[in-house]
Amino acid sequence: MTRTIELEDDLAERMEGHLEDDETLEEFIEELVAIYEQEGRLLQEGA
């Protein structure tokens, strides 16, 4: 299932400023979510 997320132009521009080489916004968001999930696990485990 595919979902569409709308971003304000200024947020999209800020995010694009952090992309590496040919990285897409989708890949960048996937990486952010993975980091968020990992940190959440660490906090729940008390690390």
Buried (B, 14 or more C-beta within 10 A) or exposed (E): EEEEEEEEEEEEEEBEEEEEEEEEBEEBEEEEEEEEEEEEEEEEEEE
